[in-house]
Amino acid sequence: MRRSDWRAVLLAAAVVTLPAFAQDSDNVADVRCVAVGIRAAELPNSTQKSTGTLLVLYYLGRLDGRNPTLDLEKLLAEQVAKMTDADYATESQRCSQSLSLKGAQITRLGEDLRSHFK
């Protein structure tokens, strides 16, 4: 093979693996949100408990929708072992913000659809 042929093959291989890498990083990010949600759901404060439950359900749905055969237990155990209290604080903000944005989107959708069902 000529040098330019090898470059084309390497470039194609890199492009093919990019979606898998993005999917893996998305899975890790979402699993971290599940970990945050589980931790919050164990708190005695009912608001935190409710928010934690919502986080778990929302991010489990994202993970299952993206990859129904994902070894969730393994990935969750790996991430929980790595996460520090600072990680939980940072991830809690990120995950909660994302969930709030989705909640606002659903609220707007409901308001928009209400006019169609009067």
VOMI-515629 format. One record per atom (N, C-alpha, C): x, y, z; residue number from 1. Coordinates in pm, whole numbers. Example, Ala and Ser with C-alpha at 12.3 -4.5 7.8 and 13.67 -1.06 7.14 Angstrom:
SITE     px     py     pz  nr
SITE   1319   -569    780   1
SITE   1230   -450    780   1
SITE   1320   -330    780   1
SITE   1285   -225    708   2
SITE   1367   -106    714   2
SITE   1290      3    787   2
// end
This chain:
SITE     px     py     pz  nr
SITE     83   -118      0   1
SITE      0      0      0   1
SITE     87    124      0   1
SITE     41    223    -70   2
SITE    114    349    -71   2
SITE     87    424     59   2
SITE    173    519     86   3
SITE    162    598    209   3
SITE     27    669    217   3
SITE    -21    725    107   4
SITE   -149    795    107   4
SITE   -265    699    134   4
SITE   -251    573     90   5
SITE   -354    473    118   5
SITE   -361    443    267   5
SITE   -246    432    332   6
SITE   -241    407    476   6
SITE   -303    522    554   6
SITE   -275    643    509   7
SITE   -335    760    575   7
SITE   -487    755    566   7
SITE   -537    718    451   8
SITE   -682    710    432   8
SITE   -742    603    523   8
SITE   -674    489    535   9
SITE   -722    382    621   9
SITE   -720    426    767   9
SITE   -614    489    809  10
SITE   -604    538    948  10
SITE   -709    643    977  10
SITE   -731    734    883  11
SITE   -832    838    901  11
SITE   -971    775    911  11
SITE   -999    679    827  12
SITE  -1129    611    832  12
SITE  -1147    539    965  12
SITE  -1043    475   1013  13
SITE  -1052    405   1142  13
SITE  -1077    503   1256  13
SITE  -1012    618   1249  14
SITE  -1032    720   1353  14
SITE  -1174    773   1350  14
SITE  -1228    796   1233  15
SITE  -1364    848   1220  15
SITE  -1465    746   1271  15
SITE  -1441    619   1244  16
SITE  -1533    514   1289  16
SITE  -1533    504   1441  16
SITE  -1420    524   1507  17
SITE  -1413    510   1652  17
SITE  -1462    634   1726  17
SITE  -1472    748   1661  18
SITE  -1517    869   1729  18
SITE  -1656    856   1790  18
SITE  -1756    805   1717  19
SITE  -1887    791   1781  19
SITE  -1884    698   1901  19
SITE  -1806    592   1896  20
SITE  -1796    501   2010  20
SITE  -1735    572   2130  20
SITE  -1631    653   2106  21
SITE  -1570    728   2216  21
SITE  -1669    828   2274  21
SITE  -1741    898   2188  22
SITE  -1840    995   2235  22
SITE  -1948    925   2315  22
SITE  -1991    807   2267  23
SITE  -2092    731   2338  23
SITE  -2041    689   2475  23
SITE  -1916    644   2481  24
SITE  -1858    604   2609  24
SITE  -1853    721   2706  24
SITE  -1810    837   2660  25
SITE  -1802    953   2750  25
SITE  -1941    998   2792  25
SITE  -2039    986   2702  26
SITE  -2177   1018   2739  26
SITE  -2229    920   2843  26
SITE  -2195    792   2826  27
SITE  -2237    691   2924  27
SITE  -2176    717   3060  27
SITE  -2049    752   3063  28
SITE  -1982    781   3190  28
SITE  -2047    902   3256  28
SITE  -2071   1006   3178  29
SITE  -2133   1127   3234  29
SITE  -2271   1095   3291  29
SITE  -2350   1017   3217  30
SITE  -2484    984   3264  30
SITE  -2482    890   3384  30
SITE  -2388    796   3387  31
SITE  -2377    707   3502  31
SITE  -2338    786   3626  31
SITE  -2255    886   3609  32
SITE  -2219    971   3723  32
SITE  -2342   1043   3777  32
SITE  -2432   1081   3688  33
SITE  -2557   1143   3731  33
SITE  -2645   1044   3807  33
SITE  -2645    919   3763  34
SITE  -2718    816   3836  34
SITE  -2659    802   3977  34
SITE  -2528    803   3988  35
SITE  -2462    794   4119  35
SITE  -2501    911   4208  35
SITE  -2503   1029   4152  36
SITE  -2545   1149   4227  36
SITE  -2689   1133   4274  36
SITE  -2774   1086   4184  37
SITE  -2915   1067   4217  37
SITE  -2935    965   4327  37
SITE  -2862    855   4320  38
SITE  -2873    752   4425  38
SITE  -2832    810   4559  38
SITE  -2723    884   4559  39
SITE  -2676    944   4685  39
SITE  -2779   1042   4740  39
SITE  -2838   1124   4652  40
SITE  -2938   1222   4697  40
SITE  -3066   1152   4743  40
SITE  -3103   1044   4677  41
SITE  -3225    972   4714  41
SITE  -3214    908   4852  41
SITE  -3093    892   4902  42
SITE  -3073    833   5034  42
SITE  -3076    938   5146  42
SITE  -3084   1066   5110  43
SITE  -3084   1172   5210  43
SITE  -3222   1182   5277  43
SITE  -3225   1229   5402  44
SITE  -3354   1238   5473  44
SITE  -3445   1351   5423  44
SITE  -3388   1455   5364  45
SITE  -3467   1568   5315  45
SITE  -3553   1522   5198  45
SITE  -3684   1544   5209  46
SITE  -3775   1492   5107  46
SITE  -3754   1556   4970  46
SITE  -3716   1684   4966  47
SITE  -3689   1750   4838  47
SITE  -3568   1689   4772  47
SITE  -3462   1669   4848  48
SITE  -3341   1607   4793  48
SITE  -3369   1463   4750  48
SITE  -3449   1393   4829  49
SITE  -3484   1255   4798  49
SITE  -3562   1250   4666  49
SITE  -3657   1340   4648  50
SITE  -3736   1345   4524  50
SITE  -3649   1380   4404  50
SITE  -3563   1479   4422  51
SITE  -3473   1519   4314  51
SITE  -3381   1404   4277  51
SITE  -3330   1334   4377  52
SITE  -3243   1219   4351  52
SITE  -3314   1111   4273  52
SITE  -3438   1084   4310  53
SITE  -3516    982   4239  53
SITE  -3538   1023   4094  53
SITE  -3571   1150   4072  54
SITE  -3589   1199   3935  54
SITE  -3460   1188   3854  54
SITE  -3348   1223   3916  55
SITE  -3219   1211   3848  55
SITE  -3193   1067   3806  55
SITE  -3214    975   3897  56
SITE  -3190    834   3867  56
SITE  -3277    788   3750  56
SITE  -3406    817   3757  57
SITE  -3497    772   3652  57
SITE  -3463    835   3517  57
SITE  -3436    965   3516  58
SITE  -3406   1035   3391  58
SITE  -3279    980   3326  58
SITE  -3173    970   3405  59
SITE  -3045    927   3348  59
SITE  -3042    777   3317  59
SITE  -3117    696   3391  60
SITE  -3129    554   3353  60
SITE  -3199    543   3218  60
SITE  -3299    627   3196  61
SITE  -3369    628   3068  61
SITE  -3277    667   2954  61
SITE  -3193    767   2978  62
SITE  -3098    808   2874  62
SITE  -3001    694   2842  62
SITE  -2950    631   2946  63
SITE  -2855    522   2927  63
SITE  -2919    405   2854  63
SITE  -3038    368   2895  64
SITE  -3107    256   2832  64
SITE  -3143    288   2688  64
SITE  -3183    411   2662  65
SITE  -3216    451   2527  65
SITE  -3095    451   2435  65
SITE  -2981    486   2489  66
SITE  -2858    491   2410  66
SITE  -2800    352   2388  66
SITE  -2806    268   2494  67
SITE  -2744    136   2484  67
SITE  -2813     41   2582  67
SITE  -2917    -28   2537  68
SITE  -2992   -116   2626  68
SITE  -2911   -233   2682  68
SITE  -2798   -265   2620  69
SITE  -2717   -379   2668  69
SITE  -2597   -334   2752  69
SITE  -2593   -206   2786  70
SITE  -2483   -153   2866  70
SITE  -2476   -226   3000  70
SITE  -2356   -260   3043  71
SITE  -2337   -322   3174  71
SITE  -2338   -209   3278  71
SITE  -2457   -169   3312  72
SITE  -2476    -54   3400  72
SITE  -2416    -77   3538  72
SITE  -2434   -194   3591  73
SITE  -2381   -223   3725  73
SITE  -2229   -207   3729  73
SITE  -2163   -259   3627  74
SITE  -2016   -250   3620  74
SITE  -1971   -105   3607  74
SITE  -2032    -32   3514  75
SITE  -1994    108   3492  75
SITE  -2023    193   3614  75
SITE  -2135    169   3678  76
SITE  -2171    245   3798  76
SITE  -2072    216   3911  76
SITE  -2036     91   3930  77
SITE  -1939     54   4035  77
SITE  -1804    120   4008  77
SITE  -1761    122   3881  78
SITE  -1634    185   3846  78
SITE  -1636    335   3878  78
SITE  -1744    401   3841  79
SITE  -1750    546   3861  79
SITE  -1766    583   4008  79
SITE  -1847    509   4080  80
SITE  -1865    537   4224  80
SITE  -1731    522   4296  80
SITE  -1652    423   4258  81
SITE  -1520    401   4321  81
SITE  -1425    518   4293  81
SITE  -1443    585   4182  82
SITE  -1354    696   4145  82
SITE  -1399    831   4199  82
SITE  -1528    846   4229  83
SITE  -1583    977   4261  83
SITE  -1551   1021   4404  83
SITE  -1505   1145   4415  84
SITE  -1478   1207   4544  84
SITE  -1599   1293   4582  84
SITE  -1597   1346   4703  85
SITE  -1703   1438   4744  85
SITE  -1708   1560   4651  85
SITE  -1592   1606   4609  86
SITE  -1587   1719   4515  86
SITE  -1650   1681   4381  86
SITE  -1625   1559   4336  87
SITE  -1688   1511   4212  87
SITE  -1839   1510   4226  87
SITE  -1887   1459   4340  88
SITE  -2032   1455   4360  88
SITE  -2091   1596   4356  88
SITE  -2023   1692   4417  89
SITE  -2073   1830   4418  89
SITE  -2078   1887   4276  89
SITE  -1970   1869   4202  90
SITE  -1964   1920   4064  90
SITE  -2067   1851   3976  90
SITE  -2072   1720   3984  91
SITE  -2166   1644   3901  91
SITE  -2310   1674   3939  91
SITE  -2335   1697   4066  92
SITE  -2470   1732   4110  92
SITE  -2519   1858   4042  92
SITE  -2434   1958   4033  93
SITE  -2471   2082   3964  93
SITE  -2497   2056   3817  93
SITE  -2407   1985   3752  94
SITE  -2421   1958   3609  94
SITE  -2548   1877   3581  94
SITE  -2567   1771   3656  95
SITE  -2681   1682   3632  95
SITE  -2813   1751   3662  95
SITE  -2817   1826   3771  96
SITE  -2940   1896   3808  96
SITE  -2975   2003   3705  96
SITE  -2874   2072   3656  97
SITE  -2898   2174   3554  97
SITE  -2955   2111   3427  97
SITE  -2898   2000   3386  98
SITE  -2946   1931   3267  98
SITE  -3090   1883   3286  98
SITE  -3120   1828   3402  99
SITE  -3255   1781   3431  99
SITE  -3353   1898   3436  99
SITE  -3312   2010   3492 100
SITE  -3397   2129   3497 100
SITE  -3429   2180   3358 100
SITE  -3329   2181   3270 101
SITE  -3353   2224   3132 101
SITE  -3453   2132   3063 101
SITE  -3440   2002   3085 102
SITE  -3533   1906   3025 102
SITE  -3672   1926   3084 102
SITE  -3682   1952   3212 103
SITE  -3810   1978   3276 103
SITE  -3878   2102   3219 103
SITE  -3799   2207   3196 104
SITE  -3854   2330   3137 104
SITE  -3902   2303   2995 104
SITE  -3829   2222   2921 105
SITE  -3868   2187   2784 105
SITE  -4001   2110   2785 105
SITE  -4016   2018   2878 106
SITE  -4139   1940   2888 106
SITE  -4256   2030   2928 106
SITE  -4231   2123   3019 107
SITE  -4335   2218   3060 107
SITE  -4382   2301   2942 107
SITE  -4287   2354   2864 108
SITE  -4323   2434   2745 108
SITE  -4402   2350   2646 108
SITE  -4361   2227   2626 109
SITE  -4430   2138   2534 109
SITE  -4574   2117   2581 109
SITE  -4591   2093   2709 110
SITE  -4726   2075   2765 110
SITE  -4812   2198   2746 110
SITE  -4754   2315   2769 111
SITE  -4829   2438   2750 111
SITE  -4866   2459   2603 111
SITE  -4773   2429   2514 112
SITE  -4800   2442   2371 112
SITE  -4909   2344   2325 112
SITE  -4905   2224   2377 113
SITE  -5003   2123   2337 113
SITE  -5140   2147   2395 113
SITE  -5146   2217   2507 114
SITE  -5274   2241   2574 114
SITE  -5374   2307   2478 114
SITE  -5328   2398   2394 115
SITE  -5417   2467   2302 115
SITE  -5476   2373   2197 115
SITE  -5409   2263   2169 116
SITE  -5458   2167   2071 116
SITE  -5568   2076   2125 116
SITE  -5584   2072   2256 117
SITE  -5677   1980   2318 117
SITE  -5792   2051   2390 117
SITE  -5817   2176   2356 118
SITE  -5926   2250   2420 118
SITE  -6056   2224   2349 118
// end
